[in-house]
Each structure stands twice: as structure tokens, then as C-alpha cells.
Amino acid sequence: MFLQAITEKGGRFLEAPVSGSKKPAEDGQLIILAAEVTPAFDVLGKKSFFLGPVGNGARMKLVVNMIMGSMMNALSEGLALAGSAGLNQQTLLDVMVERTTIDHGAIANPMFKLKGPAMIKGSYPPAFPLKHQQKDMRLAAFKKARGLGLGDQDFSAVYQVLKGTESSGEQ
């Protein structure tokens, strides 16, 4: 919509959503997901990626946020399971983010190290509000469902995506 209106008047449209929350923004460490115009954003963020035509920046952000949301969900379930199994949750985090090996372990990542201790304490200072993550997770799933040919079915057909069945429902 914006792209067409701008280009019809001879302008150029730049799409550049960012990946990162409040602290990375304050520190100039955002990841910039630019589309259409080759970006000159390196002074604004840690890294810029040129993703091709307009729309790809937004698509990439949805994919990244979907993966991040899935990781947070897995961490949450793991911490809850550890707690209910009588395991020390901090020890679980220590096992996952152990930094003594060269490759840092298969599941070590900065988000677990950053968010895990606060989660154990029940502290959730907003860097990326849950309502925004939920929106992105929902959008990513519905976009995938449409891509699988489910667009004309009831919106509950998104279940096909979430349960992992890549079927158009024609059985």
C-alpha cells in the first residue's frame, strides 16, 4: 500500500524493521532488516542485512520473532518442569549457558542467560512486551497457513500449522 503510493509519485520506499529490544536500541546494537534500498544503517545498529524487495524485512522480523518466542516458550516450560521435578532452576540455567567449552554448548544462547535469572525470581521488566511477541507469533502462524493454501478455510485451520501438518485440509 505505502510502497505503491510512494513509487507512483516517483519516490523510493525503504523498509527497515529492527530486531532487538529496549537495551540493544539504547546501546546501538539493533539488527536492521532492510529491504528495497541498500541500507546505510551500520551507524544505527550492530548489523544490517539487505533482504531484497519491500516486504522481506517485515517477513524476516516475523520469522526471527517466531523463533525467539518458541525459544522463550521452551525455556519457560523447562524451568517449570525443573521446578516441579525438584531440580534447582538456577542449576538448569547454569547447565544450559555453560561457557567453558569452545562452542558454548548446543543450547547456550544470550537470551537464556539474560532472561532466565529474572524469570526464576518472577521479575519481568519489559524489554519486549509479551503482547507484541504474541502478535508476531500469531501473524507468523497465520501467514504460513495462508501460504499452505488454507486462506479460504476457517481461521481455526491455523491449527494445521501449529500441529505441524502441512496439509491443505483436502482429505
C-alpha positions as CSV (number, residue, x, y, z in Angstrom):
1,M,0.0,0.0,0.0
2,F,2.6,2.6,1.0
3,L,5.1,1.2,-1.5
4,Q,2.7,1.7,-4.4
5,A,1.6,5.2,-3.3
6,I,5.2,6.4,-2.9
7,T,6.6,4.8,-6.1
8,E,3.7,6.2,-8.1
9,K,4.8,9.7,-7.1
10,G,8.4,8.9,-8.1
11,G,9.7,8.3,-4.6
12,R,11.6,5.3,-3.2
13,F,10.3,3.3,-0.3
14,L,12.6,1.9,2.4
15,E,11.5,-0.8,4.7
16,A,13.7,-1.4,7.8
17,P,12.2,-3.1,10.8
18,V,14.6,-3.8,13.6
19,S,15.3,-6.9,15.8
20,G,16.2,-6.1,19.3
21,S,14.6,-4.6,22.4
22,K,15.0,-1.5,24.5
23,K,18.5,-2.1,25.8
24,P,20.0,-3.0,22.4
25,A,18.4,0.1,21.0
26,E,19.9,2.3,23.7
27,D,23.3,0.7,23.1
28,G,23.2,0.9,19.3
29,Q,23.1,-2.9,19.0
30,L,19.9,-3.4,17.0
31,I,19.8,-5.8,14.0
32,I,18.4,-3.9,11.0
33,L,16.3,-5.9,8.5
34,A,16.3,-3.6,5.4
35,A,14.5,-4.2,2.1
36,E,14.4,-2.4,-1.2
37,V,17.1,0.3,-0.8
38,T,20.6,-0.7,0.1
39,P,20.9,0.4,3.7
40,A,23.3,2.8,5.2
41,F,22.3,1.8,8.7
42,D,25.6,0.5,10.2
43,V,25.9,3.6,12.4
44,L,22.4,2.8,13.9
45,G,22.8,-0.8,14.8
46,K,25.2,-3.7,15.3
47,K,24.5,-5.3,11.9
48,S,22.4,-4.6,8.8
49,F,21.0,-7.2,6.4
50,F,19.8,-6.3,2.9
51,L,16.9,-8.6,2.3
52,G,15.7,-7.7,-1.2
53,P,12.3,-6.3,-2.1
54,V,9.9,-4.5,0.2
55,G,8.1,-6.9,2.4
56,N,11.1,-9.1,3.1
57,G,12.2,-7.0,6.1
58,A,8.8,-7.5,7.8
59,R,8.7,-11.2,6.9
60,M,12.2,-11.7,8.3
61,K,11.3,-9.9,11.5
62,L,8.2,-12.2,11.9
63,V,10.4,-15.3,11.4
64,V,13.0,-14.1,13.9
65,N,10.4,-13.2,16.5
66,M,8.6,-16.6,16.0
67,I,11.9,-18.4,16.6
68,M,12.6,-16.2,19.7
69,G,9.1,-16.8,21.0
70,S,9.5,-20.6,20.6
71,M,12.8,-20.4,22.4
72,M,11.2,-18.5,25.3
73,N,8.3,-20.9,25.4
74,A,10.8,-23.9,25.6
75,L,12.8,-22.1,28.3
76,S,9.6,-21.4,30.3
77,E,8.5,-25.0,30.1
78,G,11.9,-26.3,31.0
79,L,12.2,-24.0,34.1
80,A,8.7,-25.1,35.2
81,L,9.5,-28.8,34.7
82,A,12.7,-28.4,36.6
83,G,10.9,-26.7,39.4
84,S,8.2,-29.3,39.6
85,A,10.7,-32.1,39.4
86,G,12.5,-30.7,42.4
87,L,15.5,-29.5,40.4
88,N,17.3,-26.2,41.1
89,Q,16.2,-23.9,38.3
90,Q,19.4,-21.8,38.5
91,T,21.4,-25.0,38.1
92,L,19.4,-25.7,34.9
93,L,20.3,-22.3,33.6
94,D,24.0,-22.9,34.5
95,V,24.0,-26.2,32.6
96,M,22.4,-24.6,29.5
97,V,24.6,-21.5,29.4
98,E,27.9,-23.1,30.4
99,R,30.6,-21.0,28.8
100,T,33.7,-23.2,29.5
101,T,33.6,-25.0,26.1
102,I,34.7,-23.5,22.8
103,D,31.3,-23.9,21.2
104,H,29.4,-22.8,24.4
105,G,27.3,-26.0,24.2
106,A,24.4,-26.8,21.9
107,I,21.7,-24.8,23.6
108,A,23.7,-21.9,25.1
109,N,22.3,-18.5,23.9
110,P,22.3,-15.0,25.2
111,M,18.5,-14.9,25.7
112,F,18.6,-17.7,28.2
113,K,21.4,-16.1,30.1
114,L,19.7,-12.7,30.1
115,K,16.1,-13.6,30.8
116,G,16.5,-16.9,32.9
117,P,17.6,-15.4,36.2
118,A,14.8,-12.8,36.2
119,M,12.3,-15.4,35.3
120,I,13.3,-17.6,38.3
121,K,12.8,-14.5,40.5
122,G,9.4,-13.8,39.0
123,S,10.7,-10.4,37.6
124,Y,9.6,-9.4,34.1
125,P,10.8,-5.9,33.4
126,P,9.5,-5.1,29.9
127,A,12.1,-5.0,27.1
128,F,9.8,-6.6,24.5
129,P,6.3,-6.7,25.9
130,L,4.5,-10.1,25.8
131,K,1.6,-8.6,23.9
132,H,3.9,-7.8,20.9
133,Q,5.5,-11.2,20.9
134,Q,2.1,-12.8,20.9
135,K,1.1,-10.6,18.0
136,D,4.2,-11.7,16.0
137,M,3.7,-15.4,16.8
138,R,0.1,-15.2,15.7
139,L,1.0,-13.3,12.5
140,A,3.8,-15.8,11.5
141,A,1.5,-18.8,12.0
142,F,-1.4,-17.3,10.0
143,K,1.0,-16.2,7.2
144,K,2.3,-19.7,7.0
145,A,-1.3,-21.1,7.0
146,R,-2.2,-18.9,4.0
147,G,1.0,-19.9,2.3
148,L,-0.1,-23.6,2.6
149,G,-3.4,-22.8,0.8
150,L,-5.6,-22.5,3.9
151,G,-6.6,-18.9,3.3
152,D,-10.2,-19.6,2.4
153,Q,-10.8,-22.0,5.3
154,D,-12.0,-21.0,8.8
155,F,-9.3,-19.2,10.8
156,S,-9.1,-22.3,13.1
157,A,-7.3,-24.0,10.2
158,V,-4.1,-22.3,11.6
159,Y,-4.1,-25.5,13.8
160,Q,-2.7,-27.3,10.8
161,V,0.4,-25.1,11.1
162,L,0.7,-25.3,14.8
163,K,0.4,-29.1,14.9
164,G,2.9,-29.4,12.1
165,T,0.6,-30.8,9.4
166,E,1.4,-29.2,6.1
167,S,-1.9,-30.2,4.6
168,S,-4.5,-28.0,2.9
169,G,-7.2,-30.0,4.6
170,E,-8.4,-31.7,1.5
171,Q,-8.6,-35.3,2.6
